[in-house]
Amino acid sequence: MNLNTPLIQPDRKPDLTAAIMRRLIQLLVFILIQAAILFLASGRLDWAMAWVYLGVYAGLIVVNAIVLLPRDPELIAERGQIQRNVKSWDKVFSVFYVLSSLGLLVVAGLDNRWGWSPQMNLTAQLSGLALYVLGFALVSWAMASNRFFSTVVRIQTDRGHTVATGGPYRFVRHPGYVGMIVSALGTTILLGSLWAFIPTGLLIGLVVARTALEDKTLQAELGGYKEYAGRVRYRLLPGVW
């Protein structure tokens, strides 16, 4: 096989099964990486909230797959592909986003080991769990409402990219990013680490910056998006921005 051959040929559909399996494997590996970080950083396996976080995350992925796979398997396949035509700035963003996401877990684990933060009460941590689930649900709703919900910023001309206007996109232009921010805050509270708000703050700053750049790209390159932006004025927070 020629290594320079594009993964998706313009005159043929991608192998959906292979792409979907690739995406599921990516998510499984990510769960294992998160587990390794949490338990190695904390130096213990009996950290209840770490297990709650991992278990809920895995469960939500299963629910997400059950809902989305029958509805739009090509969406899952798209998220499992090696992407082309990704914006150069988004490649940089992706690296720092992953580092800040994992950094949150590292700091929370070390905090749990060394007791840097005061003990957070159970009610607060369960509130964090509720926020985490709420944020994940919003991301899932955005995915179900936008069949072009990609892991990278690119105009998907190969898939007939159009503007998503239904579901949460009726209220803000980037509801998936709102969900990501809410989930990150919820994770930090669930794991009971005040110090983890530092990488969480960095993560939120990156999401806001990506929102601005992606929105600018869509207005310049995606047909119909300017008109949509004229109707739905706010990017992330209604009445604010």
C-alpha positions as CSV (number, residue, x, y, z in Angstrom):
1,M,0.0,0.0,0.0
2,N,1.3,3.4,-0.9
3,L,1.7,5.4,2.3
4,N,1.0,8.6,0.4
5,T,-2.5,7.4,-0.6
6,P,-5.2,9.5,1.2
7,L,-7.2,7.6,3.8
8,I,-10.5,8.7,2.2
9,Q,-10.6,8.6,-1.6
10,P,-13.0,11.2,-3.1
11,D,-14.8,8.5,-5.2
12,R,-15.4,6.0,-2.5
13,K,-17.0,5.9,1.0
14,P,-14.7,5.3,4.0
15,D,-14.8,1.9,5.7
16,L,-17.3,2.9,8.3
17,T,-16.7,-0.2,10.5
18,A,-13.0,0.2,10.6
19,A,-13.2,4.0,11.3
20,I,-15.8,3.4,14.1
21,M,-13.7,0.7,15.7
22,R,-10.7,3.0,15.5
23,R,-12.6,5.7,17.3
24,L,-13.8,3.3,20.0
25,I,-10.2,2.1,20.5
26,Q,-9.1,5.7,20.8
27,L,-11.6,6.3,23.5
28,L,-10.6,3.1,25.4
29,V,-7.0,4.1,25.3
30,F,-7.8,7.6,26.5
31,I,-9.7,6.1,29.5
32,L,-6.7,3.9,30.3
33,I,-4.3,6.9,30.1
34,Q,-6.6,8.9,32.4
35,A,-6.7,6.0,34.9
36,A,-3.0,5.6,34.9
37,I,-2.5,9.3,35.5
38,L,-5.0,9.5,38.3
39,F,-3.7,6.5,40.2
40,L,0.0,7.0,39.6
41,A,-0.2,10.7,40.6
42,S,-2.3,9.9,43.7
43,G,-0.2,6.9,44.6
44,R,-3.3,4.9,45.5
45,L,-6.0,2.7,43.9
46,D,-8.6,3.3,46.6
47,W,-9.4,6.8,45.4
48,A,-13.2,6.6,45.3
49,M,-13.9,9.8,43.3
50,A,-11.3,8.8,40.6
51,W,-13.2,5.6,40.1
52,V,-16.5,7.5,40.0
53,Y,-15.1,9.8,37.4
54,L,-13.7,7.0,35.2
55,G,-16.8,4.8,35.6
56,V,-19.2,7.7,34.7
57,Y,-17.0,8.7,31.8
58,A,-17.0,5.2,30.4
59,G,-20.8,4.8,31.0
60,L,-21.5,8.1,29.2
61,I,-19.4,7.0,26.2
62,V,-21.5,3.8,26.0
63,V,-24.8,5.7,26.1
64,N,-23.4,8.2,23.6
65,A,-22.5,5.3,21.2
66,I,-25.9,3.7,21.7
67,V,-27.7,6.9,20.7
68,L,-25.4,8.1,18.0
69,L,-24.3,5.0,16.1
70,P,-27.7,4.1,14.8
71,R,-28.5,7.7,14.1
72,D,-25.3,8.8,12.2
73,P,-22.5,6.2,12.0
74,E,-20.6,8.5,9.6
75,L,-20.2,11.1,12.4
76,I,-18.4,8.6,14.6
77,A,-16.4,7.4,11.6
78,E,-15.4,11.0,10.9
79,R,-14.1,11.4,14.5
80,G,-12.0,8.3,14.1
81,Q,-10.3,9.3,10.8
82,I,-6.8,10.7,10.3
83,Q,-7.9,14.2,9.3
84,R,-6.7,16.3,6.3
85,N,-6.9,20.0,5.7
86,V,-6.8,20.8,9.4
87,K,-6.1,24.5,10.2
88,S,-2.5,24.9,11.4
89,W,-3.5,26.9,14.5
90,D,-5.9,24.1,15.4
91,K,-3.0,21.6,15.5
92,V,-1.3,23.7,18.1
93,F,-4.5,24.1,20.0
94,S,-5.1,20.3,20.1
95,V,-1.7,19.7,21.6
96,F,-2.2,22.2,24.4
97,Y,-5.8,21.2,25.0
98,V,-4.8,17.6,25.6
99,L,-1.9,18.7,27.8
100,S,-4.1,20.9,29.9
101,S,-6.8,18.2,30.1
102,L,-4.3,15.6,31.4
103,G,-2.6,18.3,33.5
104,L,-5.9,18.7,35.4
105,L,-5.8,15.0,36.3
106,V,-2.1,15.1,37.2
107,V,-2.6,18.1,39.6
108,A,-5.8,16.6,41.1
109,G,-3.9,13.3,41.7
110,L,-0.9,15.0,43.3
111,D,-3.3,17.1,45.4
112,N,-5.0,14.0,46.6
113,R,-1.6,12.4,47.5
114,W,-0.1,15.4,49.3
115,G,-3.3,17.1,50.6
116,W,-2.6,20.6,49.2
117,S,-6.3,21.5,49.2
118,P,-8.7,21.5,52.2
119,Q,-11.0,18.5,52.3
120,M,-14.0,19.1,50.0
121,N,-17.3,17.9,51.3
122,L,-19.3,15.1,49.6
123,T,-22.1,17.4,48.6
124,A,-19.8,19.7,46.7
125,Q,-18.1,16.7,44.9
126,L,-21.5,15.3,44.0
127,S,-22.4,18.7,42.6
128,G,-19.2,18.5,40.5
129,L,-20.4,15.1,39.3
130,A,-23.7,16.6,38.2
131,L,-21.9,19.4,36.4
132,Y,-19.7,16.9,34.6
133,V,-22.7,14.8,33.5
134,L,-24.6,18.0,32.4
135,G,-21.6,19.1,30.4
136,F,-21.1,15.7,28.7
137,A,-24.9,15.6,27.9
138,L,-24.7,19.0,26.2
139,V,-21.7,17.9,24.1
140,S,-23.7,14.7,23.2
141,W,-26.7,16.9,22.3
142,A,-24.6,19.0,20.1
143,M,-23.1,15.9,18.4
144,A,-26.6,14.5,17.8
145,S,-27.7,17.9,16.3
146,N,-24.6,18.4,14.1
147,R,-23.4,15.6,11.8
148,F,-20.3,17.6,11.1
149,F,-19.2,17.8,14.8
150,S,-15.5,17.0,14.3
151,T,-12.5,16.7,16.6
152,V,-10.7,19.3,14.5
153,V,-11.5,22.5,12.8
154,R,-11.9,21.9,9.0
155,I,-14.5,22.6,6.4
156,Q,-15.7,19.1,5.5
157,T,-16.3,19.6,1.8
158,D,-15.8,15.8,1.4
159,R,-19.0,15.3,3.4
160,G,-21.1,18.2,2.0
161,H,-20.6,20.4,5.1
162,T,-23.6,22.5,6.0
163,V,-24.5,24.8,8.9
164,A,-26.1,23.1,12.0
165,T,-29.0,25.1,13.3
166,G,-31.1,22.7,15.3
167,G,-30.9,21.5,18.9
168,P,-28.6,23.6,21.1
169,Y,-27.4,25.5,18.1
170,R,-30.7,27.5,18.3
171,F,-29.3,29.2,21.5
172,V,-25.5,29.5,21.0
173,R,-23.2,28.9,18.0
174,H,-20.8,26.6,19.8
175,P,-22.8,24.5,22.4
176,G,-20.2,21.7,22.3
177,Y,-17.6,24.0,23.7
178,V,-20.0,25.1,26.4
179,G,-20.4,21.5,27.4
180,M,-16.6,21.0,27.4
181,I,-16.1,23.9,29.8
182,V,-18.9,22.7,32.1
183,S,-17.5,19.2,32.2
184,A,-14.0,20.4,33.0
185,L,-15.3,22.5,35.9
186,G,-17.3,19.5,37.1
187,T,-14.3,17.2,36.9
188,T,-12.2,19.6,39.0
189,I,-14.8,19.8,41.7
190,L,-15.6,16.1,41.6
191,L,-11.9,15.2,42.2
192,G,-11.8,17.7,45.1
193,S,-8.8,19.7,44.1
194,L,-8.7,23.5,44.3
195,W,-5.2,23.5,42.7
196,A,-6.6,21.7,39.6
197,F,-8.5,24.9,38.8
198,I,-5.2,26.2,37.4
199,P,-5.0,23.8,34.5
200,T,-8.8,24.0,34.2
201,G,-8.5,27.7,33.8
202,L,-5.9,27.2,31.1
203,L,-8.2,24.7,29.4
204,I,-11.1,27.1,29.4
205,G,-8.9,29.9,28.0
206,L,-7.9,27.6,25.2
207,V,-11.5,26.6,24.4
208,V,-12.6,30.3,24.3
209,A,-9.7,31.1,22.0
210,R,-10.5,28.1,19.7
211,T,-14.2,29.2,19.7
212,A,-13.2,32.7,18.4
213,L,-10.8,31.3,15.7
214,E,-13.3,28.6,14.6
215,D,-16.1,31.0,14.4
216,K,-14.0,33.3,12.2
217,T,-13.1,30.4,10.0
218,L,-16.7,29.3,9.6
219,Q,-17.9,32.8,8.7
220,A,-15.2,33.1,6.1
221,E,-15.4,29.6,4.5
222,L,-18.7,27.9,5.2
223,G,-21.7,28.9,3.1
224,G,-24.7,30.1,5.1
225,Y,-22.8,30.5,8.4
226,K,-22.8,34.3,8.3
227,E,-26.5,34.4,8.0
228,Y,-26.8,31.9,10.9
229,A,-24.5,34.0,13.0
230,G,-26.7,37.0,12.3
231,R,-29.7,35.0,13.8
232,V,-27.8,33.4,16.7
233,R,-25.8,36.2,18.1
234,Y,-23.8,34.5,20.8
235,R,-20.9,32.1,20.6
236,L,-20.9,30.5,24.1
237,L,-22.9,32.5,26.6
238,P,-26.3,34.1,25.7
239,G,-26.3,37.8,26.5
240,V,-22.5,37.9,27.0
241,W,-20.4,36.5,24.1
